Amino acid sequence: QVQLVESGGGSVQSGGSLRLSCAASGYTYRNYCMGWFRQAPGKEREGVAAVDSSGRLRYADSVKGRFTISQDNAKNTLYLQMNSLKPEDTAMYYCAAADGSTWYALDSRGGPHPSSFGYWGQGTQVTVSS
Protein backbone atom coordinates (compact mmCIF):
# COMPACT_ATOMS: atom_id res chain seq x y z
CA GLN A 1 0.00 0.00 0.00
CA VAL A 2 1.03 3.64 -0.29
CA GLN A 3 3.45 4.68 2.43
CA LEU A 4 4.84 8.16 2.99
CA VAL A 5 7.49 8.82 5.61
CA GLU A 6 8.63 12.36 6.40
CA SER A 7 11.89 13.37 8.01
CA GLY A 8 14.01 16.47 8.50
CA GLY A 9 11.91 18.51 10.88
CA GLY A 10 13.40 20.24 13.90
CA SER A 11 13.83 23.49 15.77
CA VAL A 12 15.53 26.49 14.24
CA GLN A 13 15.77 30.20 14.87
CA SER A 14 14.04 32.76 12.71
CA GLY A 15 15.90 33.17 9.43
CA GLY A 16 17.22 29.62 9.49
CA SER A 17 16.73 26.77 7.03
CA LEU A 18 15.52 23.19 7.06
CA ARG A 19 15.04 20.55 4.38
CA LEU A 20 12.20 18.10 4.72
CA SER A 21 12.23 14.75 2.96
CA CYS A 22 9.39 12.35 2.17
CA ALA A 23 10.17 8.78 1.17
CA ALA A 24 7.35 7.23 -0.84
CA SER A 25 6.67 3.58 -1.52
CA GLY A 26 3.89 1.27 -2.62
CA TYR A 27 2.93 2.96 -5.90
CA THR A 28 4.36 4.36 -9.14
CA TYR A 29 5.66 7.57 -7.69
CA ARG A 30 6.24 9.56 -10.86
CA ASN A 31 2.63 9.23 -12.04
CA TYR A 32 1.11 11.17 -9.17
CA CYS A 33 0.99 14.67 -7.82
CA MET A 34 2.83 15.18 -4.54
CA GLY A 35 2.48 17.94 -1.99
CA TRP A 36 3.47 19.38 1.33
CA PHE A 37 0.94 20.63 3.84
CA ARG A 38 1.16 22.03 7.34
CA GLN A 39 -1.08 22.36 10.34
CA ALA A 40 -0.53 24.49 13.41
CA PRO A 41 -2.41 23.81 16.66
CA GLY A 42 -5.97 25.09 16.45
CA LYS A 43 -5.72 25.87 12.75
CA GLU A 44 -6.87 24.07 9.64
CA ARG A 45 -4.46 22.16 7.44
CA GLU A 46 -3.09 24.34 4.65
CA GLY A 47 -1.34 23.61 1.41
CA VAL A 48 2.29 24.69 1.24
CA ALA A 49 3.50 23.43 -2.12
CA ALA A 50 2.85 20.79 -4.73
CA VAL A 51 4.41 19.30 -7.85
CA ASP A 52 2.31 17.41 -10.36
CA SER A 53 3.32 14.54 -12.63
CA SER A 54 4.32 16.96 -15.43
CA GLY A 55 6.55 18.99 -13.10
CA ARG A 56 4.18 21.91 -12.67
CA LEU A 57 4.68 23.64 -9.33
CA ARG A 58 2.33 25.41 -6.97
CA TYR A 59 3.15 27.39 -3.81
CA ALA A 60 1.12 29.09 -1.15
CA ASP A 61 1.52 32.86 -1.30
CA SER A 62 3.12 32.95 2.14
CA VAL A 63 6.05 30.72 1.16
CA LYS A 64 6.81 31.91 -2.37
CA GLY A 65 10.46 32.85 -2.71
CA ARG A 66 11.36 31.07 0.55
CA PHE A 67 10.38 27.42 0.05
CA THR A 68 11.26 25.13 -2.84
CA ILE A 69 9.62 21.80 -3.58
CA SER A 70 11.58 19.23 -5.54
CA GLN A 71 11.70 15.51 -6.09
CA ASP A 72 14.02 12.72 -7.05
CA ASN A 73 11.98 10.22 -9.05
CA ALA A 74 14.81 7.67 -8.99
CA LYS A 75 14.66 7.67 -5.19
CA ASN A 76 10.87 8.12 -4.90
CA THR A 77 11.58 11.03 -2.61
CA LEU A 78 9.98 14.45 -2.28
CA TYR A 79 11.77 17.40 -0.70
CA LEU A 80 10.88 20.77 0.72
CA GLN A 81 13.72 23.22 1.14
CA MET A 82 12.67 25.92 3.58
CA ASN A 83 14.75 29.08 3.84
CA SER A 84 14.24 32.34 5.72
CA LEU A 85 12.00 30.57 8.18
CA LYS A 86 9.63 32.63 10.30
CA PRO A 87 7.89 31.84 13.60
CA GLU A 88 4.59 31.64 11.71
CA ASP A 89 6.00 28.69 9.76
CA THR A 90 5.84 26.64 12.96
CA ALA A 91 3.58 23.64 12.35
CA MET A 92 3.42 19.92 11.76
CA TYR A 93 4.38 19.35 8.14
CA TYR A 94 2.81 16.54 6.16
CA CYS A 95 3.72 14.92 2.88
CA ALA A 96 0.81 13.82 0.71
CA ALA A 97 0.18 12.00 -2.54
CA ALA A 98 -2.75 12.90 -4.73
CA ASP A 99 -5.25 10.47 -6.18
CA GLY A 100 -4.30 11.67 -9.66
CA SER A 101 -1.67 13.43 -11.70
CA THR A 102 -2.38 16.96 -10.51
CA TRP A 103 -4.24 18.99 -7.88
CA TYR A 104 -7.85 19.90 -8.62
CA ALA A 105 -8.40 22.80 -6.27
CA LEU A 106 -6.58 25.54 -4.42
CA ASP A 107 -7.12 26.73 -0.88
CA SER A 108 -7.70 30.33 0.21
CA ARG A 109 -3.96 30.96 0.56
CA GLY A 110 -3.16 29.88 -2.99
CA GLY A 111 -1.71 26.51 -2.12
CA PRO A 112 -2.98 23.07 -3.15
CA HIS A 113 -6.20 22.04 -1.45
CA PRO A 114 -6.01 18.95 0.77
CA SER A 115 -9.10 17.48 -0.90
CA SER A 116 -7.00 16.53 -3.94
CA PHE A 117 -4.76 14.29 -1.85
CA GLY A 118 -5.72 10.88 -0.56
CA TYR A 119 -2.54 9.57 1.01
CA TRP A 120 -0.77 11.16 3.96
CA GLY A 121 2.35 10.69 6.01
CA GLN A 122 2.52 10.95 9.78
CA GLY A 123 4.10 14.40 9.77
CA THR A 124 7.29 16.02 11.00
CA GLN A 125 7.35 18.95 13.40
CA VAL A 126 8.96 22.26 12.44
CA THR A 127 9.43 24.85 15.16
CA VAL A 128 10.82 28.31 14.43
CA SER A 129 11.74 30.53 17.36
CA SER A 130 12.09 34.30 17.21
KOLLUM-942601 format. One record per residue: residue in three letters; z, y, x of N, C-alpha, C in turn. Coordinates in steps of 0.2 Angstrom, whole numbers, plus 5000, padded with zeros to 4 digits. Last residue first. Example, Ala and Ser with C-alpha at 12.3 -4.5 7.8 and 13.67 -1.06 7.14 Angstrom:
// KOLLUM-942601
SER503549895064503649955068503950005064/ALA503949725066503949785062503949845066/
// end
This chain:
// KOLLUM-942601
SER508851655059508651725060509051745067/SER508151485059508751535059508551605061/VAL507451365050507251425054507851475053/THR507151195048507651245047507451305052/VAL506351065040506251115045506751175043/GLN506450885038506750955037506551005042/THR505250785030505550805036505850875036/GLY504750655019504950725021505250735027/GLN504250545014504950555013505150625015/GLY502550565007503050535012503750555010/TRP501550514993502050564996502450525001/TYR500150524982500550484987500950534992/GLY499450604975499750544971500250504976/PHE498950764971499150714976499550664973/SER498650864962498050834965498250774970/SER499850924960499550874955498950844957/PRO500151024969500450954970500150904965/HIS498851124974499351104969499551034970/PRO498651214989498451154985499051144980/GLY499051394988498951334991498751274987/GLY499151514981498551494984498451434988/ARG500351524974500351554980499651534984/SER500151444962500151524962500151554968/ASP499051314967499651344964499651414965/LEU497451244962497851284967498451304964/ALA496551084961496951144958497351174964/TYR496050974967495751004961496051064958/TRP495650934984496150954979495750984973/THR494650784987494750854988495350874983/SER494450644985494150674992494350744993/GLY495950584977495250584978495050624985/ASP497250584977496950524974496250524975/ALA497950634993497650644986497350584983/ALA499450625001498750605001498550614994/ALA500650725010500450695004499650675005/CYS502150765018501450755019501250715012/TYR503350895016503150835014502350825016/TYR504850975022504150975022503850905021/MET506151065016505951005017505151005017/ALA506351235024506251185018506151115020/THR506051395030506551335029506451295023/ASP505251505029504951435030505351375030/GLU506151605030505951585023505451525023/PRO506351635043506851595039506651575033/LYS504751585051505151635048505751595044/LEU503751555066504151535060504651585058/SER502651565074502951625071503351605065/ASN501751405069501951455074502251515070/MET501551245066501851305063502051345069/GLN500351125063500651165069500851225065/LEU500350975057500451045054500751085060/TYR499250835055499750875059499750945055/LEU498950655052498950725050499450765054/THR498150515057498750555058498550625056/ASN497350405061497550415054498250455054/LYS496750405073497450385073497750385066/ALA495450455070495550385074496250365074/ASN495750575064495550515060495550445064/ASP496850685065496550645070496350575066/GLN496950855059497050785058496650745064/SER497851005054497250965058497450895057/ILE498251165050498251095048497651065052/THR499251295056498651265056498651185055/PHE500051445052500051375052499351355053/ARG499751585053500351555057500351485057/GLY498651615046498651645052499251625056/LYS499551585031498851605034498951635041/VAL500651575024500651545030499951555034/SER500551635011501151655016501051625023/ASP499451585005499351645008499951665013/ALA499151415010499451455006499451525009/TYR497451355014498151375016498451415010/ARG496251225016496551275012497251295014/LEU494651175023495351185023495651235018/ARG493551035024493751105021494451115021/GLY493250905028493450955033493651025030/SER492850825018492350855022492550905027/SER494150785013493750735017493150765020/ASP495150925016494850875012494450835016/VAL496750985019496150975022495850915018/ALA498051105016497651045014497051045018/ALA499651185015498951175018498651105016/VAL500751205005500651235011499951245014/GLY501251204989500751184993500751234999/GLU502951174984502351224985501851194990/ARG504151134972503751114978503151154978/GLU505351254967504851204966504451194972/LYS507051274973506451294971505951244970/GLY508251214976508251254970507551284969/PRO507851214993508351194988508351244982/ALA506051204995506751224997507251214992/GLN504751105000505251124995505851144997/ARG503051095004503751105006504151125000/PHE501650995010501951035005502651045007/TRP500050965016500750975017501051015012/GLY498750835013499050905012499750905015/MET497050765012497750765014498050835014/CYS495850675003496150735005496850725007/TYR495050525010495450565006495750635008/ASN494350455020494050465013494450515008/ARG495150425031494650485031494250495025/TYR495950315028496250385028495650435028/THR495950195017495450225022495550295022/TYR497750135018497050155015496650185020/GLY498850105026498750065019498150085015/SER499550255033499250185033499150155026/ALA499850395043499650365037499350295038/ALA501050505050500650445051500450405044/CYS501150665053501150625047500650565049/SER502050795061501550745061501650695055/LEU502250965065502450915061501850855062/ARG502851065077502251035075502450975071/LEU503451235078503551165078502951135076/SER504151385086503551345084503851275083/GLY504951545083504751485086504251445083/GLY505251655074504751665080504551605083/SER506951605073506451645070505951665076/GLN507351445080507451515079506851545076/VAL507451285073507151325078507351395076/SER507651115070507951175069507651225075/GLY506450995063507051015067507251085065/GLY505050875062505450935060506050945064/GLY504350765067504350825070504750885067/SER503550665054504050675059503950745062/GLU503250555040503250625043503750625049/VAL502250435034502850445037502850515041/LEU501550355020501550415024502250425027/GLN500650215014501250235017501150305021/VAL499950125001499950185005500650205008/GLN500049945004500050005000500050065004/
// end
